[in-house]
Every structure is written in structure tokens, then in C-alpha cells.
Amino acid sequence: MSACIEIVGLGAPATVQDGGRPGVMHHGVPPGGAWVPELLIAANRAVGNAPGAAALEAFGRLELRARGRDVRVSVDGEAPSLLADGATLTVPAPTGHAVRYVAVDGALAVPEVLGGQGTLWVARLGGWEGRPLRTGDRLPLGPPGTAPSPADLSRLTEALDPAAPLRVLLGPDASSFSDAAVALLLGSTFTVSPSSDRVGQRLDGPPVPHGDEGGGTCRPMVRGAIQVTLSGTPIVMGPDHPTTGGYPLIAAVIRADWGRLGARRPGAPVRFQAVTLEVARDAWRNHPARPDRATSAPSRPILEA
């Protein structure tokens, strides 16, 4: 019997996610990748996988059973536990963060589609049959890899600080926003809306005024871009964002803070801080989620922007 992980129970949606599939937006396919890259990397590192290897992204309780061999399992980078062949493991629903990541040694050996293994639900591709997981699904595993390397959870905790502001680069649609509108964005406290998903995180708070009536030029999107709707609602593009969009862009969350936003649960506060391009580059250069900081072993690259 080939080794696999069986989904025994689900308390909320869960999918297979990995480090993303950059470079295919010209085919109309967004980059995808983990909602909180830091936790995916930490979980994979704890069981000896490559940082961007396929793992489980779960928004609630998850019950798993090992089949075919004993497996090492890590949740969010915590010290791995050994799950004996035939035994079950219950992963509690996330508490501190909006989502959690479950990595198994050998990684999930699901088919690669357009250079990635993660689920892109909006396009029904990748992951396991292009859909959220169901009870009874059996996900094949690869052979165990290298010896595990403990994750620096203290640095990850700092990177995901729920009280820290989200650093942004202003623009590019400066002409659509007054100085007062930018000051409102940077001086207000918003909250993560319950209607958020992997496509984008909507922010509740004061409406941000602008002069665009929806007739602007359609432009390519990137993760972290902050669109402002006609009603003034900011939406931060997530990993499964549309490849193009027509709402004006007031700013973009820097790469180092993607996970900082993704980790926040509905109702969590969000504040923005404008930084320079140099600060944004330095923040990513020293970030624990950079591939060269996550592991010294060669692997598929984690999505960068």
C-alpha cells in the first residue's frame, strides 16, 4: 500500500497549498501559494521538507489518519509528532491565527499543474482534484526527505505580530486619491471583514474617497495591491487574486507583510504605514520566510514579488 494521509474529519474548509506557481499570469492564472507563507515554511522545515512543499492549509479542526507508513507531522512549525501507521491525529482549529498549516514528512505528492501543486479553487485546478478537501480523501505522500530542522518560531511570531502595522508602498493611482484620502488610509484603523477569502481581504472601516468612477484602465494585479471600490471599501489582493482589475490602487502591502495580514482573523484590527521602496526591500531581505533563510537545501522557489 502506498503511503498517504487520509482526511478523517473536517471542521472548516481545508486545501492543499504550496509555495505558489509564479510566472503564469499571462495565461490568466494567479500565483496562489500559502495564505500565510511563514507558517507553511515553518511546518515544512520542522519535518525536513523543502520550504514550499505541498501541505495542508486548514481554517478549522482537522482529523488525519496515516496509511502505509509512520509519518512525522508538524503544525505551524511546532516540534513534529510521530503518527503511527493507522493512527489518527486531531489538529485543533486555529486560535491565534486565521489559518494553520499541517506538513507531513515527504510532503503531499499531488500532481503538479502549471508549475505548482496548490489548490486554485477559483479555477478548479491544482491540489486534490482542484477543490477543497472532503472526508475520505486520501492524499499520496512522497518519500521522507532530509532530517528536520527546527524553525525559529520566535522570529516567525515577530513577523506575524497582530499589533504591528502593515507596511505599504503608496500608488500607483495617486491621481485618483486626494491627500486627505491617503491620510485617511494611513490614519485609520480598519478591521478584517468576515467576507474575506483567498481572492482578497475586505477591510471594514471609514470609506476611502476617490475620483475614479470605474472607467479606469484595466491593469495587472499583484498580491498585496489595495484596490478601493466605488463605495470606498479597501480590498487587499490575496494569493488567488484576479490577474487584472479596474478599481484604482491606493497602495500595495509589501512582500514581507503578506503573512502578517493573512494571519489576522475576521474582526482583527489593521493599520497601515507608508514606507519607501528601500525599506520594503530591506524588510524582505531580512525576513524569515525568504527561501535562503528557510533552508539551505535546494527547492522550488517560494513566490516573491
Salt bridges, closest charged atoms under 4 A:
GLU6 OE1 - ARG65 NH1 3.35
GLU6 OE1 - ARG67 NE 2.50
GLU6 OE1 - ARG138 NE 3.98
ASP18 OD2 - ARG300 NH1 3.31
GLU38 OE2 - HIS287 NE2 3.22
GLU57 OE1 - ARG198 NH1 2.99
GLU63 OE2 - ARG61 NH1 2.59
ASP76 OD2 - ARG100 NE 3.42
ASP105 OD2 - ARG69 NH1 3.26
ASP105 OD2 - ARG72 NH1 3.94
GLU129 OE1 - ARG131 NH2 2.88
ASP137 OD2 - ARG131 NH1 2.93
ASP173 OD1 - ARG219 NH2 2.44
ASP240 OD2 - ARG198 NE 2.93
ASP257 OD1 - ARG167 NH2 2.73
ASP257 OD2 - ARG260 NH1 3.70
ASP282 OD1 - ARG285 NH1 2.26
ASP292 OD1 - ARG290 NE 3.16
